[in-house]
């Protein structure tokens, strides 16, 4: 059983905290005040006097908020405070598996979860509210785009890893402000979560609407179909570079520093 699978079978309490420093360092209950299930990540050597960027992570389908543990271990253990709400739709069958719905009601519910997380983190921890990022994997990446495009002035950037461009209604209802939003749209070759057709669809929409999307593809001839649907650490490394570029006001390369068997390609029209 994978580490993520074991995590999904573990605790179901509303407040769960993962700390890079000690793996499970509980915080005072008053630190984060939320009445729904979530996962909180505190960076190594947390300094209360430093305003950290905040990552709100939206997990993939048939998963839950505990996905955040593996994500932050690969993304960065020092750069961000992060919080992950549990999706609002329970998957069929046993276990704690949840997904993000696609209806107007589901999107509104996801919005509420995200903004409650942002407010709670800002109230209880040292957060730079001008550097709030929405990020997600699969359908979580799609939902991150939908919310980010709607609230572009309140979001520093969006990271969508293997998440299709939103098909939910009114994804560009706020398109004039959405044009100023920085979005990383990362896709893995061979993925069925976000196919190459979906990638090109997003490129067309971005170009036609003048959106600030950066498109990035991870290519590897050795990937199986199952591997192409996994969240690769190279993708998370690109996500970290993208967000830190915004934090430092520097456009950083999304390519990894170390060589690998995979090829990373960035392209687009913007």
ChimeraX attribute file (.defattr): number of C-alpha atoms within 10 A of each C-alpha:
attribute: neighborCount
match mode: 1-to-1
recipient: residues
	/A:1	6
	/A:2	7
	/A:3	10
	/A:4	16
	/A:5	12
	/A:6	10
	/A:7	19
	/A:8	19
	/A:9	12
	/A:10	12
	/A:11	11
	/A:12	15
	/A:13	10
	/A:14	15
	/A:15	18
	/A:16	18
	/A:17	19
	/A:18	22
	/A:19	22
	/A:20	19
	/A:21	14
	/A:22	9
	/A:23	12
	/A:24	12
	/A:25	14
	/A:26	13
	/A:27	15
	/A:28	8
	/A:29	10
	/A:30	10
	/A:31	13
	/A:32	19
	/A:33	16
	/A:34	18
	/A:35	9
	/A:36	14
	/A:37	18
	/A:38	23
	/A:39	23
	/A:40	25
	/A:41	25
	/A:42	23
	/A:43	19
	/A:44	16
	/A:45	11
	/A:46	18
	/A:47	11
	/A:48	10
	/A:49	9
	/A:50	11
	/A:51	17
	/A:52	25
	/A:53	21
	/A:54	26
	/A:55	26
	/A:56	26
	/A:57	28
	/A:58	31
	/A:59	29
	/A:60	27
	/A:61	20
	/A:62	17
	/A:63	21
	/A:64	26
	/A:65	26
	/A:66	29
	/A:67	22
	/A:68	25
	/A:69	22
	/A:70	14
	/A:71	20
	/A:72	25
	/A:73	15
	/A:74	15
	/A:75	20
	/A:76	17
	/A:77	18
	/A:78	16
	/A:79	19
	/A:80	26
	/A:81	27
	/A:82	28
	/A:83	24
	/A:84	26
	/A:85	25
	/A:86	26
	/A:87	27
	/A:88	16
	/A:89	15
	/A:90	19
	/A:91	16
	/A:92	10
	/A:93	7
	/A:94	7
	/A:95	13
	/A:96	20
	/A:97	20
	/A:98	20
	/A:99	20
	/A:100	25
	/A:101	20
	/A:102	17
	/A:103	12
	/A:104	12
	/A:105	10
	/A:106	17
	/A:107	19
	/A:108	13
	/A:109	16
	/A:110	25
	/A:111	19
	/A:112	12
	/A:113	21
	/A:114	21
	/A:115	12
	/A:116	17
	/A:117	25
	/A:118	20
	/A:119	15
	/A:120	17
	/A:121	24
	/A:122	18
	/A:123	14
	/A:124	14
	/A:125	19
	/A:126	18
	/A:127	23
	/A:128	15
	/A:129	18
	/A:130	15
	/A:131	20
	/A:132	24
	/A:133	25
	/A:134	25
	/A:135	28
	/A:136	26
	/A:137	27
	/A:138	26
	/A:139	26
	/A:140	28
	/A:141	28
	/A:142	29
	/A:143	33
	/A:144	32
	/A:145	28
	/A:146	23
	/A:147	20
	/A:148	26
	/A:149	30
	/A:150	20
	/A:151	17
	/A:152	21
	/A:153	14
	/A:154	15
	/A:155	19
	/A:156	23
	/A:157	27
	/A:158	30
	/A:159	32
	/A:160	28
	/A:161	31
	/A:162	32
	/A:163	27
	/A:164	27
	/A:165	25
	/A:166	20
	/A:167	12
	/A:168	16
	/A:169	12
	/A:170	13
	/A:171	18
	/A:172	17
	/A:173	11
	/A:174	13
	/A:175	18
	/A:176	14
	/A:177	15
	/A:178	22
	/A:179	18
	/A:180	17
	/A:181	22
	/A:182	22
	/A:183	27
	/A:184	23
	/A:185	26
	/A:186	28
	/A:187	28
	/A:188	27
	/A:189	20
	/A:190	20
	/A:191	19
	/A:192	15
	/A:193	21
	/A:194	23
	/A:195	17
	/A:196	17
	/A:197	10
	/A:198	17
	/A:199	22
	/A:200	14
	/A:201	14
	/A:202	19
	/A:203	22
	/A:204	14
	/A:205	13
	/A:206	20
	/A:207	15
	/A:208	10
	/A:209	14
	/A:210	16
	/A:211	23
	/A:212	19
	/A:213	24
	/A:214	20
	/A:215	22
	/A:216	22
	/A:217	20
	/A:218	19
	/A:219	17
	/A:220	16
	/A:221	10
	/A:222	10
	/A:223	15
	/A:224	11
	/A:225	12
	/A:226	10
	/A:227	13
	/A:228	22
	/A:229	20
	/A:230	14
	/A:231	17
	/A:232	15
	/A:233	14
	/A:234	18
	/A:235	25
	/A:236	20
	/A:237	17
	/A:238	23
	/A:239	23
	/A:240	21
	/A:241	20
	/A:242	23
	/A:243	29
	/A:244	18
	/A:245	15
	/A:246	17
	/A:247	17
	/A:248	9
	/A:249	9
	/A:250	12
	/A:251	13
	/A:252	15
	/A:253	12
	/A:254	21
	/A:255	18
	/A:256	14
	/A:257	8
	/A:258	5
	/A:259	8
	/A:260	10
	/A:261	8
	/A:262	13
	/A:263	13
	/A:264	18
	/A:265	14
	/A:266	14
	/A:267	11
	/A:268	15
	/A:269	14
	/A:270	12
